[in-house]
């Protein structure tokens, strides 16, 4: 019998904003650029293991994190590319994903996008609707477990 999966509702993660970034630079260079542009302190963590249900394997993707304790905002810069499969196949043209978790009152996604789009190193920066990411719930669960284990 075929397994059915319930679709993810956008309301499940009301404090999440996702930005797709296409750039032909290494992940550490992009993290350095973002740190300089926004005054962040993105730091490299162990690669994020994401379980791919179809293949039954874990794929590892690079991740950088920064937590702004004053504003209560979490930033996650993750690689979307892997030799075998992108983390979010729907947006395989995005080399990186920036997840911003903040309250709706502190949402600066458009300002963030405008600044990134003005950089010559960045080919494309765009906002991603949560309901367009089919495996968002799986990614968020793996991210939460990874962050809990890497402290």
N, C-alpha and C positions, 0 to 999 in steps of 0.2 A: 504494500500500500504506500502510495506517495505521501511524503511528509509535507504538510502545509505550514507556512510560517506567516504569522500575522504581520501586516505592514507596520512600520514604525510611524507613529504619529508625531508631527512636528512639535506638539505640545509637551512631549516627554522630556525634552531638553530645552526649556524656555530660556535658559541663560547661556546658551551656546551659539556662537557665531563662527562660521567657517569661511576661510579665505583660501582660494586656490592660487598657487604661484607657479608660473613657468619661468624658469631661469636656468641657464646653462653654466651655473657655477656650482662648486662643491657645497655641501650642506654647512660646513663650518664657516665658509665665506659668507653665505647668506645669513647665518646666525650673527656673525660679526657686523654685517651691514645693518641688520635690524637693531642690534644693540646700539650702534652708533646713531641711527636715525631717531630712535625712540627713548634712548636712555635705559634700555632694558639690561638685564644680566642673564641672557639665555645661556644655560649650561647644558653640556652634553650629558645624557644619561645612557645607561646600557640600552642597546637596541630593543625596540618595542616588539614583542612577539604577538602576531595577530594570527588567530586560528582561521584557516581557510577551509570551510566546511566541505566544499566539493572535492578537494584533494586530500582532506584529512591531515594536512600538514600545518606547521607553524612557519610563517614567513617573518623574517626580522627586518624592521624598518628603523632608520635612525630617528632619534628624538632629542629635542632640546627643550628645556622647560624654564619658565620664570614665573615666580609667584610674587605679585605686588601685594604685600600684606596690608599696606595702608588703604588701598582702594578695594581690596579683596577681589582681585582679578587674577586669573590663571591663564598663562599663555603657553601653548604647546606648538612647536614647529616640528612637523614630522615629514619625513621623506615619503613620497607616494610611489616611488619606483623600486622595483626589485627585479632581479634577473628573470624570475619566472612569471611574476604577476604584480600589477599595481594594487595597492591597498584598496583604492576606490576605483574599480574598473570603469564606472560611468564617466569619471573625470581623469582618464589616463593621460591627457595632455598636460595636466598639472603635475609638475615635478615635486612640489611640496604642498603641504596643507598646513595652514595656521589655524589652530582652534583657540578661540578666545572665550573664556567662561567668565561672564560678568553679569551683574544685574542689568535689566533693560535701561535703567536710568544712566548707567555708566557706559553705554554702548557707543564706542567711537569707531566702529567698523568703517564707515565711509571716509573718515579722516585718515584712518590707517591705509585704506585702499588708495586714496588720492596720493599719499606720500610714496607708497610703494610703486605706483604707476609712473611716477616722475623719475624714477631711478633708471639709469641706462643699463644696469646689470639685469634688470627684471624685464622679461619679454612681455609678460601678461600677469595681471593680478585681478582677480574677480571674486565676487561673493558667490557662495554656494548655498542653495536652499537646502535645509536639512531633510526635507521630504524627498529630495533627489538622490540621496545617499542611501542605497538599499541596505548596506551592512553597517549603518551608523550605530545601532545598538550593540552589535558585536565589538566594534572598535572601541566604543566608550567603556564597555565592560573590561576588555583587555587593557585599556589605558588605566582604568581605576585600579585594577589588580597590580599592574606593573608599578604604578606610582606608590602603592601601599607597600610593595616589597622592596623598593629601591631607596627607602629613606635611611 
